[in-house]
Amino acid sequence: MKVETTKNRDILAVGRSAFLAVLCLGLWLPGRTAQAQMEFAPSLDDATLEKYQGLQLVSRVHVTRAFVDHEKWGFFKIRLAPIGVADGVNVQIFSAKCLTNALDTINPGSISSVDLRHVEFRNLQISLLGEKEPRLRADSARMIRADVMQLSHVSVSNGGAAISISKATLQVSGPDCGCLRWNNAASQEQLFALQTSKK
């Protein structure tokens, strides 16, 4: 009888310790992410960042506002899941291959690629330098891998009529840089929206 009671107490003690450890980890990880986002936010308010290769301007990025928000699950915002937000992001690039470098300029605090997944770009526009109209617009965008950005509520124009897409992915590095992919009924569509026109 006493042996059973001692075992039950031991199991309860281990259970409480495990619960406490998970709770502490749950509070520590978002706090760590929030710290990274706090470093991210203030330095990007109304900022224009340019990148050159020699004397050639290869990218220009303007961020209207940066702040810390929280993840949404349905209609609810989760206070323990902070995200950094760059709002009003206007990216101008010399060519699709410059997209990686342009996105790197938005990362002044050298946020790791894992933490960069907790950064959301809102009201994103991407165009080629010298063009008046953006080639691509998205209400929101997030890095899902180091080389792929997921876009929501996308409008893309490549010299013709604009195409509206609810969700798409954009390749931001590698040989297919600038390739936009989305599902259309049963097939997968793709478009190289940031290709420079050959004169």
trRosetta pair geometry for C-beta under 8 A, 3 or more apart (Angstrom, degrees):
i j d omega theta_ij theta_ji phi_ij phi_ji
1 4 6.0 -54 -151 33 27 110
1 5 6.6 25 152 -16 61 107
2 5 5.6 -55 -148 38 34 113
2 6 6.3 36 153 -21 66 105
3 6 5.8 -55 -151 36 30 112
3 7 6.5 31 151 -20 64 105
4 7 5.7 -53 -149 35 32 112
4 8 6.4 33 153 -19 65 105
5 8 5.7 -52 -148 36 31 112
5 9 6.4 32 152 -19 64 104
6 9 5.7 -53 -149 36 32 112
6 10 6.3 34 151 -21 65 105
7 10 5.6 -54 -148 35 32 113
7 11 6.3 32 153 -19 66 105
8 11 5.7 -53 -147 36 31 111
8 12 6.3 31 153 -17 64 106
9 12 5.7 -56 -148 39 31 111
9 13 6.2 33 153 -22 66 106
10 13 5.7 -54 -146 35 30 112
10 14 6.4 29 155 -17 65 105
11 14 5.8 -54 -147 37 30 109
11 15 6.2 33 152 -21 64 108
12 15 5.5 -54 -145 37 31 115
12 16 6.3 32 156 -19 65 104
13 16 5.8 -52 -147 36 29 110
13 17 6.3 30 153 -19 63 107
14 17 5.7 -55 -148 37 31 112
14 18 6.3 31 154 -19 65 106
15 18 5.8 -55 -147 36 29 110
15 19 6.3 29 155 -18 64 107
16 19 5.7 -55 -147 37 30 112
16 20 6.2 31 154 -19 65 107
17 20 5.7 -55 -147 37 29 112
17 21 6.3 31 153 -21 64 106
18 21 5.7 -53 -148 35 31 112
18 22 6.4 28 155 -16 65 105
19 22 5.9 -56 -148 38 30 108
19 23 6.2 32 153 -20 64 109
20 23 5.6 -54 -145 37 30 114
20 24 6.3 31 156 -19 65 106
21 24 5.9 -54 -147 36 29 110
21 25 6.3 28 154 -17 64 108
22 25 5.7 -55 -146 39 31 111
22 26 6.1 36 153 -23 65 107
23 26 5.5 -54 -148 36 29 115
23 27 6.5 21 155 -13 63 106
24 27 5.9 -60 -150 40 31 106
24 28 6.0 27 154 -21 68 112
25 28 5.7 -56 -137 38 30 110
25 29 6.1 30 166 -22 67 107
26 29 6.7 -46 -135 30 21 106
26 30 7.3 11 168 -2 53 106
26 80 6.7 8 161 175 91 144
27 30 6.9 -66 -156 42 27 99
27 31 6.3 26 154 -19 63 119
27 80 7.1 -80 -106 -138 52 115
28 31 5.7 -67 -152 40 29 114
28 32 6.2 31 155 -24 68 106
29 32 5.7 -53 -148 32 30 111
29 33 6.5 28 154 -14 64 105
30 33 5.4 -54 -146 41 37 112
30 34 6.0 42 152 -25 69 104
30 80 4.7 175 2 174 170 66
30 81 5.8 -97 -114 -90 125 36
30 82 6.0 116 -176 13 95 86
31 34 5.4 -49 -143 35 31 114
31 35 6.5 38 152 -25 62 99
32 35 5.7 -48 -154 27 32 114
32 36 6.9 31 148 -15 61 101
33 36 5.7 -54 -155 35 37 111
33 37 6.3 34 149 -17 68 106
33 82 6.0 168 106 66 102 93
33 115 6.3 -179 -127 -133 79 93
33 118 5.3 -51 -165 127 124 176
34 37 5.5 -55 -146 39 35 111
34 38 6.2 40 153 -25 68 102
34 68 6.5 62 -147 -156 80 145
34 82 4.1 72 -93 44 89 151
35 38 5.7 -49 -146 31 31 112
35 39 6.8 31 152 -16 61 101
36 39 5.8 -55 -156 35 33 110
36 40 6.4 36 145 -24 65 109
36 84 7.4 -91 112 -37 81 129
36 109 7.0 166 -162 111 71 140
36 111 5.5 101 179 -121 118 104
36 115 4.8 -64 137 -169 165 145
36 118 7.5 90 83 73 124 129
37 40 5.1 -54 -149 35 37 119
37 41 6.1 42 157 -34 70 103
37 68 4.7 103 131 -107 125 104
37 82 5.5 -141 33 131 155 115
37 83 6.7 158 -106 166 146 19
37 84 3.6 -164 -136 -64 93 94
37 118 6.7 -90 -67 121 113 113
37 119 7.3 173 -110 -89 90 81
38 41 6.0 -44 -140 21 30 113
38 42 7.7 15 176 -11 59 98
38 68 6.2 -18 -77 -51 63 140
39 43 7.7 -1 164 -1 55 119
39 109 4.3 105 130 -117 116 158
39 111 7.8 162 83 -73 113 97
40 43 7.4 -103 -178 38 25 100
40 44 7.0 -11 162 -4 66 126
40 66 6.6 -127 132 171 80 133
40 84 4.3 -1 86 -135 145 154
40 107 7.9 -38 -123 -133 102 53
40 108 7.6 142 -130 49 56 86
40 109 5.6 -104 -80 19 62 133
40 111 6.2 8 -81 -52 118 136
40 119 6.7 -130 -177 -104 163 121
41 44 6.7 -99 -166 36 26 101
41 45 7.8 35 161 -44 68 91
41 66 4.5 -177 -148 129 56 98
41 67 5.3 65 -147 -112 126 24
41 68 5.5 -75 -58 -38 146 80
41 84 6.0 -145 -63 -140 84 97
41 85 7.9 32 -108 49 99 62
42 45 6.4 -33 -163 -9 44 110
42 66 7.1 -129 -52 84 12 111
43 47 7.0 31 142 -62 61 153
43 66 7.6 -24 60 61 51 150
43 108 5.4 -102 110 69 144 151
43 109 7.4 146 30 -46 143 96
44 47 4.8 -98 -152 21 47 134
44 63 4.5 -18 170 89 104 150
44 65 8.0 85 110 167 88 17
44 66 3.7 66 75 -19 111 147
44 86 6.0 -55 134 -117 152 102
44 106 7.1 46 -119 -154 138 75
44 108 7.2 -176 -65 6 94 125
45 63 7.5 -88 -104 109 14 100
45 64 7.9 -17 -155 140 53 36
45 65 5.7 14 -126 -127 76 53
45 66 5.7 -115 -62 30 61 85
46 63 7.4 -106 -62 92 10 66
46 64 6.3 12 -86 -155 59 39
46 65 7.2 18 -43 -74 67 57
47 62 7.2 180 93 -147 46 51
47 63 5.2 7 53 50 89 98
47 66 7.9 -7 13 -11 116 123
48 60 6.6 -5 -174 -173 96 94
48 61 7.2 164 -154 85 49 46
48 62 4.7 -14 -102 -99 79 84
49 60 7.3 160 83 -155 48 47
49 61 4.7 -12 59 60 97 97
49 62 7.7 178 19 -79 66 37
49 63 7.7 23 -1 -2 106 100
49 105 4.2 165 133 156 135 124
49 106 7.0 -176 41 -74 152 53
50 57 6.2 -47 -170 -140 114 102
50 59 7.0 169 -151 92 48 57
50 60 5.0 -9 -103 -105 82 78
50 61 7.8 -175 -76 22 38 65
50 105 7.8 160 37 -145 5 160
51 57 7.6 110 78 -158 46 58
51 58 5.4 -53 99 64 93 95
51 59 4.6 15 43 53 108 96
51 60 7.8 -155 21 -70 68 42
51 98 7.7 170 82 -168 124 107
51 101 5.3 -163 120 148 164 115
51 102 6.8 -141 22 -90 133 53
51 104 8.0 69 -80 71 153 100
51 105 5.5 -132 -47 -64 116 133
52 55 6.7 -33 -174 -150 125 13
52 56 6.3 143 -160 75 76 44
52 57 5.6 -46 -100 -96 80 47
52 58 6.5 137 -127 6 25 87
53 56 5.1 -19 64 66 82 103
53 58 5.2 52 -5 -34 101 132
56 94 7.0 40 158 -97 108 158
57 60 6.7 8 175 -47 119 101
57 94 6.9 157 105 -65 61 112
57 129 6.6 144 106 -127 108 158
58 93 6.9 1 160 -156 64 69
58 94 4.5 -69 -140 1 57 128
58 95 8.0 -49 -154 25 87 76
58 98 4.4 -161 167 -128 100 135
58 101 6.3 19 111 84 127 145
58 102 7.8 -134 121 -61 84 87
59 91 7.1 -23 -163 -167 104 84
59 92 6.7 155 -155 87 53 58
59 93 4.9 -8 -104 -108 88 71
59 94 6.8 -90 -58 -5 58 83
59 98 5.0 -178 -56 155 104 117
59 99 7.9 140 -100 -99 133 25
59 101 5.6 174 3 99 142 98
59 102 3.6 -148 -160 -87 149 93
59 105 6.7 -176 103 -1 125 140
59 129 7.9 -133 -106 -55 32 114
60 91 7.8 155 84 -157 51 40
60 92 4.5 -3 57 58 94 108
60 102 7.9 -22 37 -127 21 107
60 129 6.9 99 13 -100 108 102
61 89 6.9 -15 -168 -166 97 86
61 90 7.0 157 -156 82 47 55
61 91 5.2 -5 -108 -107 86 70
61 92 7.5 -163 -73 27 43 66
61 102 5.5 137 -56 -173 115 89
61 105 5.4 161 26 84 134 123
61 106 5.9 -99 143 -62 158 94
62 88 7.6 -52 118 132 88 91
62 89 7.4 162 84 -151 52 39
62 90 4.5 -2 55 54 99 105
63 66 5.9 23 151 -50 133 102
63 86 4.9 -66 -137 -166 125 105
63 87 7.5 91 -171 59 81 42
63 88 6.6 112 -166 84 43 79
63 89 5.5 -4 -104 -101 74 73
63 106 6.7 116 -57 -126 132 101
64 87 5.7 -65 67 102 102 78
64 88 2.8 12 10 75 127 143
64 89 7.7 -110 8 -55 81 39
64 123 7.8 -13 22 83 131 131
65 86 7.8 162 88 -158 45 43
65 87 4.6 -13 66 59 92 108
65 88 6.1 69 18 26 78 116
66 84 7.0 1 -173 -179 99 95
66 85 6.7 171 -150 89 53 57
66 86 5.1 -13 -102 -105 92 65
66 87 7.1 -177 -82 17 38 75
67 84 7.8 171 95 -155 27 57
67 85 5.5 -15 65 59 70 103
67 87 7.4 -4 21 -3 95 116
68 82 5.3 -4 -177 -170 109 118
68 83 7.2 155 -157 78 62 36
68 84 6.0 -41 -102 -101 67 55
68 85 7.1 154 -111 12 16 87
69 77 7.6 -97 170 -144 84 128
69 82 7.3 146 83 -156 31 66
69 83 5.6 -25 71 65 81 88
69 84 8.0 111 24 -140 74 9
69 85 4.8 39 3 -25 115 132
69 120 7.4 -51 52 42 124 127
70 77 4.3 90 85 177 118 103
70 78 5.7 -161 164 67 112 50
70 79 5.7 -45 -121 -100 155 34
70 81 5.9 97 -166 78 81 70
70 82 5.6 -53 -99 -103 68 49
70 83 6.7 132 -126 15 16 83
71 77 7.0 142 78 -154 41 61
71 78 4.8 -17 71 45 96 108
71 81 3.7 -30 15 111 123 126
71 82 7.7 -98 -15 -61 79 6
71 83 5.9 105 -62 -26 68 116
72 75 7.5 -38 -169 -154 105 10
72 76 6.8 149 -154 80 63 40
72 77 5.6 -39 -95 -94 69 63
72 78 7.5 177 -99 2 18 82
73 76 5.4 -21 65 67 81 95
73 78 5.8 50 -1 -37 110 116
78 81 4.2 32 96 25 116 111
79 82 7.9 6 -177 -62 42 79
82 118 7.4 57 101 172 62 124
83 118 5.0 -144 -121 177 74 74
83 119 6.6 164 -178 -98 85 24
83 120 5.4 43 147 -7 133 106
84 111 7.9 -117 21 -88 154 165
84 118 6.4 80 14 118 83 82
84 119 4.4 -21 71 -111 104 81
84 120 7.3 171 86 23 52 64
85 119 7.5 174 -80 -161 26 61
85 120 5.1 -17 -109 67 74 94
85 121 7.9 153 -159 -94 57 21
85 122 6.0 9 -169 -4 104 117
86 89 5.2 59 125 -68 108 118
86 106 6.2 -18 -85 -167 171 127
86 119 6.8 27 -6 177 101 105
86 120 7.5 -172 29 91 66 47
86 121 5.2 -19 68 -112 101 68
86 122 7.2 175 85 24 47 72
87 122 4.5 -15 -113 67 73 111
87 123 5.9 48 -169 33 69 111
88 122 7.4 -1 -23 92 44 82
88 123 5.1 -4 -83 89 44 128
89 106 7.3 9 -135 -106 126 144
89 121 4.8 -44 15 -162 153 107
89 122 7.3 119 1 60 100 41
89 123 6.8 141 23 88 66 68
89 124 4.8 -12 70 -109 108 70
89 125 7.1 176 95 28 59 63
90 125 4.9 -5 -118 63 68 108
90 127 7.8 -14 -172 17 84 104
90 134 7.8 -116 -141 -84 83 123
91 99 7.5 58 156 -133 140 75
91 102 5.2 92 -156 154 111 140
91 103 7.6 -3 -117 -68 144 68
91 124 7.1 3 1 -168 109 88
91 125 6.8 -180 29 91 68 54
91 126 4.6 -13 72 -109 109 74
91 127 7.4 155 89 26 60 57
92 102 7.9 -175 65 -126 35 140
92 126 7.9 165 -83 -158 32 48
92 127 5.4 -20 -109 74 75 85
92 128 7.0 50 -161 155 74 12
92 129 5.0 94 159 -84 107 65
92 131 8.0 -177 -136 46 100 85
93 96 7.1 93 111 -90 141 22
93 98 4.2 170 -164 84 106 113
93 99 5.7 -31 -92 -75 166 61
93 102 5.3 -85 -86 -43 106 145
93 126 7.1 -3 4 -167 111 93
93 127 7.8 165 25 89 69 38
93 128 6.3 -56 72 -117 67 51
93 129 6.6 -114 95 -28 17 88
93 194 7.0 16 67 -168 128 130
94 98 4.9 90 42 -17 86 155
94 128 7.3 44 -160 -158 14 81
94 129 5.4 -10 -89 12 53 127
95 98 5.5 106 56 -1 61 101
95 128 7.4 28 -92 -128 36 106
95 194 7.5 115 178 144 44 100
95 196 5.3 -53 -115 -32 91 123
96 99 5.8 -19 -172 -19 50 116
96 177 4.9 149 144 113 99 92
96 178 3.0 -51 -144 -41 129 144
96 192 7.2 -52 -72 -172 161 94
96 194 4.0 127 -89 102 94 115
96 195 6.4 -16 -29 -81 130 44
96 196 7.7 -135 -10 -23 85 80
97 100 7.6 -36 175 15 47 101
97 177 5.6 104 -99 78 46 146
97 178 7.8 -54 -45 -22 42 119
98 101 5.4 -58 -165 45 64 112
98 102 5.9 69 138 -30 83 103
99 102 5.5 -55 -148 34 33 114
99 103 6.4 27 158 -15 67 105
99 126 7.5 17 -119 -150 108 136
99 172 5.1 -128 126 -153 119 71
99 173 7.3 -143 85 -68 98 56
99 177 5.6 178 39 178 122 111
99 178 6.1 167 -22 -68 145 79
99 194 6.9 64 -60 121 126 171
100 103 6.1 -61 -153 38 28 105
100 104 6.4 32 150 -24 64 107
100 172 5.8 124 -84 148 67 83
100 173 4.3 66 -85 -90 126 98
100 177 6.8 -70 -31 -128 99 137
101 104 5.4 -51 -148 31 35 117
101 105 7.0 41 153 -28 63 96
102 105 6.0 -50 -162 20 34 112
102 106 7.8 31 145 -18 60 98
103 106 5.8 -49 -163 25 45 112
103 107 7.4 37 145 -16 65 108
103 149 7.9 -150 -108 -62 151 135
103 172 5.9 14 -6 -178 153 138
104 107 5.7 -65 -161 35 43 113
105 108 7.8 16 176 -66 47 75
106 121 7.8 5 170 -92 167 116
107 110 6.4 80 143 -96 100 25
107 111 5.3 -117 -152 33 101 89
107 116 6.6 -28 -105 -101 128 118
111 115 4.5 -116 -179 93 99 118
111 116 5.2 133 110 -68 112 77
111 119 6.9 102 100 -36 161 135
112 115 4.8 87 55 14 80 100
112 116 6.8 -132 99 -13 39 89
113 116 5.3 -46 -142 29 34 121
113 117 7.4 50 154 -30 57 89
113 143 7.2 -114 -163 136 76 146
113 146 4.7 -17 -151 -95 145 96
114 117 6.2 -45 -174 12 35 113
115 118 5.6 -53 -169 32 53 110
115 119 7.5 55 137 -25 68 100
116 119 5.3 -47 -159 21 51 119
116 143 5.1 8 125 45 103 147
117 142 6.6 60 -159 170 56 104
117 143 5.4 -103 -92 84 58 90
117 144 6.9 76 -127 -114 103 30
119 142 7.2 157 83 -132 52 78
119 143 7.2 29 60 15 93 105
120 140 5.7 -16 -177 -163 109 106
120 141 7.2 144 -164 70 61 43
120 142 5.3 -35 -108 -81 70 97
121 124 4.7 55 133 -72 115 119
121 138 7.8 61 100 84 102 114
121 140 6.8 143 80 -160 54 52
121 141 4.3 -19 63 61 107 98
121 142 7.2 -180 19 -73 77 44
121 149 8.0 -10 30 -161 130 131
122 139 6.8 -18 -152 162 72 55
122 140 5.2 -17 -104 -100 68 77
122 141 7.9 -169 -73 21 29 70
123 137 8.0 -24 -162 -165 52 93
123 139 6.8 -5 -74 -143 49 42
124 136 7.8 -17 119 117 97 93
124 137 6.9 156 88 -156 61 46
124 138 4.6 -4 59 57 108 93
124 139 7.9 -4 23 64 81 8
124 140 7.4 98 -3 -135 108 15
124 141 4.9 -4 -7 2 156 128
124 151 7.4 -109 61 -124 137 104
125 134 4.0 -99 -170 -97 101 155
125 136 7.2 158 -155 88 44 57
125 137 5.2 -9 -103 -104 76 78
126 134 6.1 98 61 -162 34 103
126 135 6.0 -50 99 57 81 92
126 136 4.5 0 52 58 103 104
126 137 7.9 -164 22 -72 67 37
126 194 6.7 -48 135 -90 123 120
127 131 4.9 -140 175 77 112 113
127 133 6.8 174 -115 108 132 34
127 134 4.2 -107 -59 -116 103 54
127 135 5.4 142 -112 -3 55 79
127 136 7.8 -167 -66 30 53 65
128 131 4.7 72 63 -3 82 124
128 135 6.6 59 -15 -28 84 126
128 194 6.8 146 -65 -158 94 76
128 196 6.4 127 -128 -100 151 80
131 134 7.8 125 109 -92 116 23
131 135 7.2 44 102 -44 159 89
133 157 6.8 -31 131 77 124 143
134 137 5.5 97 98 -61 139 87
134 157 7.7 104 98 40 60 108
135 156 6.7 10 152 -154 68 73
135 157 6.1 -134 -148 68 45 71
135 158 6.4 47 -155 -89 100 63
135 193 5.1 144 151 156 115 97
135 194 5.8 143 90 -92 158 63
136 151 7.9 -67 170 -130 119 165
136 154 6.8 -25 -165 -163 91 100
136 155 7.4 155 -156 84 44 54
136 156 5.0 -3 -108 -109 77 82
136 157 7.8 -161 -69 28 41 63
136 170 7.4 94 172 -99 163 141
136 180 7.0 178 -110 -74 135 141
136 193 5.3 84 -62 129 112 147
136 194 7.2 -48 -11 -63 124 93
137 154 6.9 152 84 -156 55 51
137 155 4.5 -1 56 55 104 98
137 156 7.7 -160 28 -72 63 45
138 141 5.0 77 99 -54 143 103
138 151 4.0 -94 -123 -159 149 109
138 152 6.4 100 -175 55 100 45
138 153 6.4 123 -159 78 59 65
138 154 4.8 -15 -98 -99 87 75
138 155 7.8 -170 -72 22 44 63
138 168 8.0 -123 -102 52 122 103
139 152 5.5 -61 62 97 100 87
139 153 3.8 24 3 67 121 125
139 154 8.0 -108 7 -63 75 43
140 151 7.4 160 89 -153 48 50
140 152 4.8 4 58 46 91 112
140 153 7.2 63 19 35 75 100
141 149 5.2 19 -180 168 110 116
141 150 6.7 166 -152 83 59 46
141 151 4.8 -14 -101 -101 91 71
141 152 7.4 -161 -72 17 47 72
141 170 7.5 -19 -141 25 126 126
142 149 6.8 166 84 -157 26 73
142 150 5.4 -13 61 55 80 95
143 146 7.2 29 -179 -106 124 25
143 148 7.3 119 -157 84 62 50
143 149 5.5 -47 -95 -102 54 73
143 150 7.8 134 -131 13 7 77
143 172 7.9 -65 -112 24 93 149
144 148 5.4 -42 60 98 93 102
144 149 7.1 136 8 -131 79 21
144 150 4.7 60 -28 -23 122 113
144 169 7.3 -67 32 -123 131 112
145 148 4.4 42 46 34 101 99
146 173 7.3 -36 130 35 81 137
147 171 6.4 -1 153 -156 92 72
147 172 6.0 -167 -167 57 46 76
147 173 4.4 -100 -127 53 90 97
147 174 5.4 39 -158 -13 140 118
148 169 5.3 -6 -172 -176 108 118
148 170 7.2 147 -158 73 58 44
148 171 6.2 -33 -101 -105 72 51
148 172 6.8 174 -95 12 17 91
149 169 6.8 151 78 -160 44 64
149 170 4.7 -18 62 60 99 97
149 172 5.3 69 -14 -36 107 126
150 167 7.2 -10 -175 -167 95 95
150 168 7.7 164 -156 89 54 39
150 169 5.5 -34 -101 -103 60 78
150 170 8.0 -176 -83 18 15 75
151 154 4.8 65 128 -75 125 118
151 165 7.9 60 99 93 112 112
151 167 7.0 155 85 -155 59 47
151 168 4.9 -15 61 66 107 84
151 169 6.9 169 14 -99 84 23
151 170 5.9 58 -24 -15 122 108
151 180 7.9 -32 29 -138 142 102
152 166 7.1 -16 -156 166 66 57
152 167 5.7 -14 -108 -101 64 73
153 164 8.0 -22 -163 -165 58 92
153 166 6.4 -8 -82 -142 50 47
154 164 7.2 151 85 -158 57 45
154 165 4.3 -15 65 64 108 96
154 166 7.6 -10 21 60 82 3
154 167 7.6 106 -3 -124 111 11
154 168 4.9 -36 6 21 159 124
154 180 7.5 166 167 -160 154 132
154 182 7.6 -149 50 -70 142 143
155 162 5.2 4 -176 180 99 123
155 163 7.2 160 -154 77 50 44
155 164 5.5 -17 -100 -100 76 69
155 165 7.8 178 -78 22 30 72
156 162 6.8 149 73 -156 33 70
156 163 5.1 -19 61 57 88 96
156 165 6.9 10 3 5 109 116
156 168 8.0 -15 -31 32 132 172
156 180 6.1 -169 -95 78 159 174
156 191 6.5 131 130 88 151 144
156 193 4.9 -83 -162 -115 122 143
157 160 7.0 -157 -159 65 72 49
157 161 7.4 -107 -123 138 89 20
157 162 4.5 -44 -75 -95 98 75
157 163 7.5 167 -78 13 47 70
157 193 7.9 85 61 -153 31 107
158 191 6.5 -145 -25 172 149 122
158 192 8.0 96 -123 86 147 54
158 193 5.3 -122 -74 -132 111 64
158 195 7.6 41 -148 41 119 95
159 197 7.3 100 -71 -80 135 128
163 191 7.7 137 42 -15 152 166
165 168 4.8 45 121 -42 141 119
165 180 7.9 154 32 161 162 122
165 182 4.8 -87 -161 -107 139 173
167 182 6.6 151 94 -133 55 101
167 183 7.9 6 79 31 97 93
168 180 5.4 14 163 -175 136 94
168 181 6.3 157 -165 78 84 40
168 182 3.9 -53 -103 -71 90 108
169 180 7.4 162 82 -153 43 50
169 181 5.1 -14 58 60 92 95
169 182 7.4 165 16 -73 64 60
170 178 7.4 -20 -170 -140 93 23
170 179 7.3 159 -152 80 51 44
170 180 5.4 -17 -100 -100 77 72
170 181 7.9 178 -80 20 31 71
171 174 6.3 -80 177 58 116 107
171 176 4.5 10 103 107 171 94
171 177 5.5 -128 119 -108 98 31
171 178 6.6 -35 73 30 90 27
171 179 4.4 22 23 49 123 90
171 180 8.0 -128 12 -64 76 31
171 181 7.6 62 -29 -7 94 107
172 177 6.4 19 174 -138 17 86
173 177 5.6 0 -128 -94 15 110
174 177 5.8 156 61 -52 52 83
176 179 4.2 -36 168 2 97 138
177 194 7.9 -63 131 71 76 131
178 192 5.6 53 115 -158 103 76
178 193 6.5 -145 173 56 86 66
178 194 3.6 -114 -146 52 120 114
178 195 6.7 141 130 -54 143 60
179 190 5.7 -1 -177 -172 102 114
179 191 7.4 152 -156 76 58 33
179 192 5.5 -35 -98 -94 68 70
180 190 6.6 156 82 -155 51 59
180 191 4.9 -18 60 62 103 85
180 192 7.6 171 16 -92 78 19
180 193 5.0 29 -6 -8 128 120
181 188 6.2 6 -171 175 102 107
181 189 7.0 163 -151 86 52 51
181 190 4.7 -17 -98 -99 76 89
182 188 7.3 170 89 -156 27 67
182 189 5.5 -15 65 60 77 97
182 190 7.9 155 20 -84 59 46
183 187 7.5 164 -153 92 61 34
183 188 5.6 -43 -99 -103 62 67
183 189 7.5 147 -120 15 11 81
184 187 5.8 -20 68 71 85 81
184 188 7.4 128 21 -125 76 18
184 189 4.7 39 -2 -19 124 120
192 195 4.5 56 127 -39 111 115
